[in-house]
Each structure stands twice: as C-alpha cells, then as structure tokens.
C-alpha cells in the first residue's frame, strides 16, 4: 500500500507541474499563488481537516455568484489536498464568473466508503445553507473533479435525491448525515468528470476488478472480488438514470492510471440515458498532463455557463 501512495503522490506532482491553464511557447507555466476568499471553513461542524473547504470568488464586483464545487484526485488516499484543486483547474472557473468551492474529504484510511460521498453531500448542503454568508447564488451548483475526485463528482451527480441504495444483499447510506443541514438538498445541477474511475468491475485491463492492493480495495475495506455488490455500489455507472444532471466526461486516450475505457464506458451509458452533453477524448492525453489544457478548460467552463443559464 505504501508503494501505491508514493506512486499516486508522484503522479500528482507531475500533474501539477505539467498541466496548468496558462501556456506560453509550448511550456507549462505555474500560475501565481492565489489565496481563497474564505479559507479552512469546516463544513461538518467538527475539527477534522478532512472536513474543510476553501471558497474562491470572481473579482467582478457582483454580490453573488453561482458555484462549482471542485474535488482533488488522490486515489482516495488524501484527506487534505484542497489546496491543489484551484491551482490545477479552478482559475478558469472563477474567470468564467463562478464561485469555486474546493473541498477536502475523508480518505480511505480515515473511513471506508460511503464516508467520502457522505462528505461531498455534506459540503453541498452546507453551501446551500450558508450561501448568503459567502456570496453564493445556490440556484446553480455544478461539480467537477479529477481522478478519484472525478469519481466522487460523478457519484454525486448520479445519486441526486437518493438516500440509500441496495445491490444484492448490501445497502449503503449514500446521503449520510455528516454536518447536518438535512433540510437542504445535496443535488447538483451539472457535472464535469475528469478521467474518473467509474466502473470498478472493469478497472483491470477494462475487463475485471483490481486486486486486494488496489486503491479501490482500500476504499471498500476488502478485495473487490470478494464483494461484487459493493463494487457495484461504489461505481457511478451503476446509478445512471434519466433524471441525472447533464455530464461532460473528459479522458485522455493515453491515461495509464485510470484506463481510457472508463470514460468511454461511462459516456456510453450516460448517452443512452440522454444525460451526456459531450465525451471529450484528448489524443495522447495522460492522467492530467496534456488532458488538462486550454481547450478542455474552455469546454468545461462553457458547459457550466450554459447549464447555469449565465
């Protein structure tokens, strides 16, 4: 497991170093450091670092802004990487007029699934309950994430309005009660999934489950082969239905961390349900590098603008 964590950490460093929104003469440039307008807000009413969020507001003078929640990727191993989220791909969203909320969530080492989606839904409810306080127009809440953050963003979208879900003999509490605000909806209005793992039953060579040392196993608390019902329940593809919000799915065809087939499988099911806006294949796109680029950022922003009716 230590080797997996080190590999993921190395991948993220490479992603951040190579995949930024500001490009000049073919060289990726690091954007300047940007402090959030509101930092380290605890959305769950406890003292966990995993339950903190940052809010970045556009500098356009408007009193309120529609919002996009953004989630980092870490193979679910990190509980405190919200700081890289805006740095990675949040700036184009604020430039498009959205408030950007970058959230932490509990890692697979802190708690097993469904803790992570419970945290995401708690953060959404918190934003709705406190919208006026933070200059947010909660009439539109989009969500996006990359890698495991793409998984959680997709799962949030396909489980709009869902409290629990049962597959076979296994039931999970999708909504949870983290942080309260249970009078508020945790639904989202549009989703952009950046190369997220969405069908855990076909993560190994696009055909079967990964082994007991995989990030999915750490998330589940068991080898995926031992619990196919839970494999289905952690997979966003299981939940797709005609009432889901619209999705954009973005995946590089050279991704060697989350197979490209994950994006194509998901896009196919979303299209059948009439919920796919667009499936963007990035030629030679890797797990962040090349896939994060000016054009994909532009298409993400244009999609959210359209769905928000801005």
C-alpha positions as CSV (number, residue, x, y, z in Angstrom):
1,X,0.0,0.0,0.0
2,X,2.9,2.4,0.7
3,X,4.1,1.9,-2.9
4,X,0.6,2.9,-4.2
5,X,0.6,6.0,-2.0
6,X,4.1,7.0,-3.3
7,X,3.1,6.3,-6.9
8,X,-0.1,8.5,-6.6
9,X,1.9,11.3,-4.9
10,X,4.4,11.2,-7.8
11,X,1.6,11.3,-10.3
12,X,0.0,14.3,-8.7
13,X,3.3,16.2,-8.6
14,X,3.8,15.5,-12.3
15,X,0.2,16.6,-13.0
16,X,0.6,19.9,-11.2
17,X,4.0,20.5,-12.8
18,X,2.9,19.8,-16.3
19,X,-0.8,20.6,-16.6
20,X,-1.6,24.2,-15.8
21,X,-4.1,26.5,-17.6
22,X,-1.5,29.1,-18.6
23,X,0.7,28.1,-21.5
24,X,3.4,30.1,-23.4
25,X,5.6,28.9,-26.2
26,X,4.6,25.3,-25.5
27,X,5.9,25.4,-21.9
28,X,3.5,24.9,-19.0
29,X,3.8,27.9,-16.6
30,X,3.0,27.8,-12.9
31,X,0.1,30.2,-12.1
32,X,0.6,32.7,-9.3
33,X,-0.4,31.7,-5.9
34,X,-4.0,32.7,-5.1
35,X,-5.4,32.9,-1.6
36,X,-9.0,31.9,-1.2
37,X,-11.6,34.5,-0.1
38,X,-12.7,32.1,2.6
39,X,-10.2,29.5,3.9
40,X,-10.5,26.4,6.0
41,X,-14.2,26.6,6.7
42,X,-15.3,23.4,8.4
43,X,-18.5,22.2,6.7
44,X,-19.3,19.4,9.1
45,X,-19.2,21.2,12.5
46,X,-16.2,19.2,13.8
47,X,-12.4,19.7,13.9
48,X,-11.4,17.4,11.1
49,X,-9.0,18.7,8.5
50,X,-10.8,16.4,6.1
51,X,-14.0,18.5,6.6
52,X,-12.6,21.8,5.5
53,X,-13.3,23.8,2.3
54,X,-12.0,26.9,0.6
55,X,-14.0,29.4,-1.4
56,X,-12.7,31.5,-4.3
57,X,-14.8,34.3,-5.6
58,X,-14.6,36.1,-9.0
59,X,-13.3,39.6,-8.8
60,X,-16.1,41.1,-10.9
61,X,-17.9,43.1,-8.2
62,X,-21.0,41.0,-8.3
63,X,-22.7,40.4,-4.9
64,X,-23.4,36.7,-5.6
65,X,-22.1,34.0,-7.9
66,X,-23.3,30.7,-9.0
67,X,-21.0,28.0,-7.8
68,X,-18.9,25.0,-8.9
69,X,-17.6,22.5,-6.3
70,X,-14.2,21.1,-7.2
71,X,-12.6,17.9,-5.8
72,X,-9.0,16.8,-6.0
73,X,-7.8,13.4,-7.1
74,X,-5.7,11.2,-4.8
75,X,-6.9,7.6,-5.3
76,X,-9.0,8.4,-2.1
77,X,-5.7,8.3,-0.1
78,X,-5.6,12.0,0.9
79,X,-7.8,14.0,3.3
80,X,-6.2,17.4,2.7
81,X,-5.4,18.3,-0.8
82,X,-8.0,21.1,-1.5
83,X,-5.1,23.5,-1.9
84,X,-4.1,21.9,-5.2
85,X,-7.6,21.9,-6.7
86,X,-7.9,25.6,-7.5
87,X,-4.2,25.6,-8.6
88,X,-4.9,22.8,-11.0
89,X,-8.1,24.0,-12.8
90,X,-10.1,26.3,-10.7
91,X,-8.9,29.6,-12.1
92,X,-10.7,29.3,-15.4
93,X,-13.9,28.8,-13.5
94,X,-13.6,32.0,-11.5
95,X,-12.7,33.8,-14.7
96,X,-16.0,32.4,-16.1
97,X,-17.9,34.0,-13.2
98,X,-18.3,31.1,-10.9
99,X,-17.5,30.9,-7.2
100,X,-15.3,27.8,-6.8
101,X,-15.5,25.7,-3.6
102,X,-12.6,23.4,-3.2
103,X,-13.3,20.7,-0.6
104,X,-11.4,18.1,1.4
105,X,-13.0,14.7,2.3
106,X,-12.0,11.8,4.4
107,X,-9.5,9.4,2.9
108,X,-9.9,5.7,2.6
109,X,-7.5,5.4,5.6
110,X,-9.8,7.6,7.7
111,X,-13.0,5.8,6.9
112,X,-14.4,3.4,4.3
113,X,-17.0,4.0,1.6
114,X,-19.6,5.6,1.7
115,X,-17.8,8.2,4.0
116,X,-16.3,10.0,1.0
117,X,-19.6,10.6,-0.8
118,X,-21.3,11.4,2.5
119,X,-18.7,14.2,2.9
120,X,-19.3,15.6,-0.6
121,X,-23.0,15.7,0.0
122,X,-22.5,17.4,3.4
123,X,-20.4,20.1,1.7
124,X,-23.1,20.7,-0.9
125,X,-25.8,21.0,1.8
126,X,-23.5,23.4,3.8
127,X,-23.1,25.6,0.7
128,X,-26.8,25.8,0.3
129,X,-27.4,26.5,4.0
130,X,-24.8,29.3,4.1
131,X,-25.0,30.7,0.6
132,X,-25.8,34.3,1.6
133,X,-22.9,34.4,4.1
134,X,-20.4,33.5,1.4
135,X,-21.7,35.5,-1.5
136,X,-23.1,32.4,-3.3
137,X,-26.1,32.0,-5.6
138,X,-27.1,28.5,-4.8
139,X,-29.7,28.4,-7.6
140,X,-26.9,26.6,-9.6
141,X,-24.4,24.2,-8.1
142,X,-22.1,22.4,-10.5
143,X,-19.5,19.9,-9.5
144,X,-16.2,18.7,-11.0
145,X,-13.2,16.6,-10.0
146,X,-10.3,14.7,-11.5
147,X,-9.3,11.1,-11.0
148,X,-10.8,9.9,-7.6
149,X,-12.3,13.4,-7.4
150,X,-13.9,12.7,-10.8
151,X,-15.4,9.5,-9.3
152,X,-16.9,11.5,-6.3
153,X,-18.2,14.2,-8.6
154,X,-19.8,11.7,-10.9
155,X,-21.3,9.8,-7.9
156,X,-22.7,13.0,-6.5
157,X,-24.4,13.7,-9.8
158,X,-25.9,10.2,-10.4
159,X,-27.3,10.0,-6.9
160,X,-29.2,13.2,-6.8
161,X,-32.1,12.8,-4.4
162,X,-31.0,9.3,-3.3
163,X,-30.8,8.4,0.4
164,X,-29.8,4.8,0.2
165,X,-29.1,2.2,-2.5
166,X,-29.2,-1.6,-2.3
167,X,-27.5,-4.1,-4.6
168,X,-27.9,-7.7,-3.8
169,X,-27.6,-8.1,0.0
170,X,-25.7,-4.8,0.5
171,X,-27.2,-1.4,1.3
172,X,-25.3,1.8,1.6
173,X,-26.3,5.1,3.1
174,X,-25.5,7.4,0.2
175,X,-26.7,10.7,1.7
176,X,-25.4,10.3,5.2
177,X,-25.9,12.9,8.0
178,X,-22.5,14.4,8.2
179,X,-22.7,18.0,9.3
180,X,-26.5,18.1,9.5
181,X,-28.3,20.7,7.3
182,X,-30.5,17.8,6.3
183,X,-33.3,20.3,5.3
184,X,-31.1,21.3,2.4
185,X,-30.7,19.4,-0.9
186,X,-27.4,17.8,-1.8
187,X,-28.4,17.7,-5.5
188,X,-26.1,19.2,-8.2
189,X,-27.1,20.7,-11.5
190,X,-24.2,19.7,-13.8
191,X,-21.1,17.5,-13.7
192,X,-17.7,17.5,-15.4
193,X,-15.9,14.2,-14.8
194,X,-12.1,14.4,-15.5
195,X,-10.8,10.9,-16.0
196,X,-12.5,9.4,-13.0
197,X,-12.8,5.7,-12.3
198,X,-16.5,5.0,-12.7
199,X,-16.9,1.2,-13.3
200,X,-14.8,-0.6,-10.6
201,X,-15.9,-4.0,-12.1
202,X,-13.7,-3.2,-15.2
203,X,-10.7,-1.4,-13.9
204,X,-8.2,-4.1,-14.6
205,X,-7.5,-4.2,-18.3
206,X,-11.0,-2.9,-18.9
207,X,-12.4,-6.3,-18.1
208,X,-12.4,-7.2,-14.4
209,X,-11.7,-5.9,-10.9
210,X,-8.4,-4.8,-9.4
211,X,-6.7,-6.8,-6.7
212,X,-6.6,-6.5,-2.9
213,X,-3.8,-4.0,-3.0
214,X,-5.6,-1.5,-5.2
215,X,-7.0,1.9,-4.2
216,X,-10.5,0.5,-4.7
217,X,-9.8,-2.2,-2.2
218,X,-8.6,0.4,0.3
219,X,-11.8,2.3,-0.3
220,X,-14.0,-0.7,0.1
221,X,-12.1,-2.3,3.0
222,X,-11.8,-5.6,1.2
223,X,-10.7,-7.2,-2.1
224,X,-13.1,-6.2,-4.8
225,X,-13.5,-9.8,-6.0
226,X,-14.8,-10.6,-2.5
227,X,-17.8,-8.2,-2.7
228,X,-19.3,-7.6,-6.1
229,X,-22.3,-5.9,-4.6
230,X,-20.1,-3.3,-3.0
231,X,-18.1,-3.0,-6.3
232,X,-21.4,-2.0,-8.0
233,X,-22.3,0.4,-5.2
234,X,-19.0,2.3,-5.4
235,X,-19.3,2.6,-9.2
236,X,-21.1,5.7,-10.5
237,X,-22.0,3.8,-13.7
238,X,-24.5,1.7,-11.6
239,X,-26.7,4.7,-10.8
240,X,-27.1,6.4,-14.2
241,X,-30.7,7.2,-14.9
242,X,-32.8,9.7,-17.0
243,X,-33.1,12.1,-14.1
244,X,-29.4,12.7,-13.7
245,X,-28.0,16.1,-14.5
246,X,-26.1,16.6,-17.7
247,X,-22.5,15.4,-17.8
248,X,-19.3,16.2,-19.7
249,X,-16.8,13.3,-19.5
250,X,-13.1,14.1,-20.3
251,X,-10.5,11.4,-20.7
252,X,-7.1,11.1,-22.3
253,X,-6.5,8.1,-24.5
254,X,-3.0,7.6,-23.1
255,X,-4.1,7.6,-19.4
256,X,-2.1,4.8,-17.7
257,X,-3.6,5.3,-14.2
258,X,-7.4,5.2,-14.9
259,X,-7.9,3.4,-18.2
260,X,-9.5,5.4,-21.1
261,X,-12.2,2.8,-21.3
262,X,-13.6,4.1,-18.0
263,X,-14.5,7.3,-19.7
264,X,-15.9,5.6,-22.8
265,X,-18.0,3.1,-20.8
266,X,-19.5,6.0,-18.7
267,X,-20.1,8.2,-21.7
268,X,-22.0,5.3,-23.5
269,X,-24.3,4.7,-20.5
270,X,-24.9,8.4,-20.0
271,X,-25.7,8.9,-23.7
272,X,-28.3,6.1,-23.6
273,X,-30.0,7.8,-20.7
274,X,-29.9,11.2,-22.5
275,X,-27.6,12.8,-19.9
276,X,-24.4,13.1,-21.8
277,X,-23.6,16.6,-23.1
278,X,-20.2,15.6,-24.5
279,X,-17.5,13.0,-24.3
280,X,-14.1,14.7,-24.9
281,X,-11.3,12.4,-25.9
282,X,-7.8,14.0,-25.6
283,X,-5.4,12.5,-28.0
284,X,-2.2,11.4,-26.2
285,X,-3.8,12.7,-23.0
286,X,-2.3,11.3,-19.8
287,X,-3.6,11.3,-16.2
288,X,-3.6,15.1,-16.0
289,X,-0.7,16.2,-18.3
290,X,-2.0,17.1,-21.9
291,X,-5.5,16.2,-20.8
292,X,-5.6,19.4,-18.8
293,X,-5.2,22.1,-21.4
294,X,-6.7,25.4,-22.6
295,X,-9.3,23.8,-24.8
296,X,-10.6,21.3,-22.2
297,X,-10.7,24.1,-19.6
298,X,-12.7,26.2,-22.1
299,X,-15.1,23.4,-22.8
300,X,-15.7,22.8,-19.1
301,X,-16.4,26.5,-18.5
302,X,-18.7,26.8,-21.5
303,X,-20.7,23.8,-20.3
304,X,-21.2,25.1,-16.8
305,X,-22.1,28.6,-18.2
306,X,-24.7,27.0,-20.4
307,X,-26.2,24.8,-17.7
308,X,-26.3,27.7,-15.3
309,X,-28.1,29.9,-17.8
310,X,-25.5,32.6,-17.3
